[in-house]
Amino acid sequence: MQRILGCVRNAVDTYNMIEDGDKIAVGVSGGKDSVLLLKALCGLKTFYPKDFEIIAITLDMRFNNVDGDFSEIKKICDEYNVHYEIRRTELFDIIFNVRKESNPCSLCARMRRGILHDTAKELGCNKIALGHHLDDAAETFLMNLLSEARIGCFQPVTYLSRKDITMIRPLIHLTENDVESAIKRLSLPVVKSKCPADENTRREDVKNLIKELNKQYEDVPQKIIGAIKRSHIDNW
């Protein structure tokens, strides 16, 4: 965990993600990235020189119209005395049954973002922490390039003026392998997604493309992010 905390602190310091008095909503889907993010920020809070508060928020998609079981996530929150807010939604029913979306991921992402932003503001948070890591950034860059003919990626820190809230991504210096190894080593609970579109998305296609490229060119995600940083794209 020490290496994970070191990488998270380096990202937080490099991009000035956390200030004294921040109230940070951690978006916890239950997947490996968000669970490690929650654990890491709770650990960082114990020694970081700037004082901040953490609230964990889970948006329950209610797959198959059944409440999700996030009891293991609550145990982590209870361990660190973190308030845990579970918002039950009708997103699954709306997207898959009512609208019958052929491309559900885009609409789902927009709706989840809106609910997360509103919930965070309602709870008095000024920042939202998301579990995107280095591989996510590289995949997003390639998705934008291949699908939209656009050079760009999400930013490590993004201020949303319409909502007056700032998005931070403290895991950006970690790879997906780093996250997976930490989850196993620390025996952290992961809530398996029951989404019908899971592993059948455009992002999954790009992830597989990068895996193929890695067979011939090593460290492809690191090289992509290195190029983004050297070109000063999107405040990296």
Secondary structure, DSSP 8 states (H G I E B T S, - for coil): -HHHHHHHHHHHHHTT---TTEEEEEE--SSHHHHHHHHHHHHHHTT-SS-EEEEEEEEE--GGG-----HHHHHHHHHTT-EEEEEE--HHIIIIIIS--SSHHHHHHHHHHHHHHHHHHHTT-SEEE----HHHHHHHHHHHHHHH-------SEEEETTTTEEEE-TTTTS-HHHHHHHHHHHT--------TTTT-SHHHHHHHHHHHHHHHSTTHHHHHHHHHHHTTGGG-
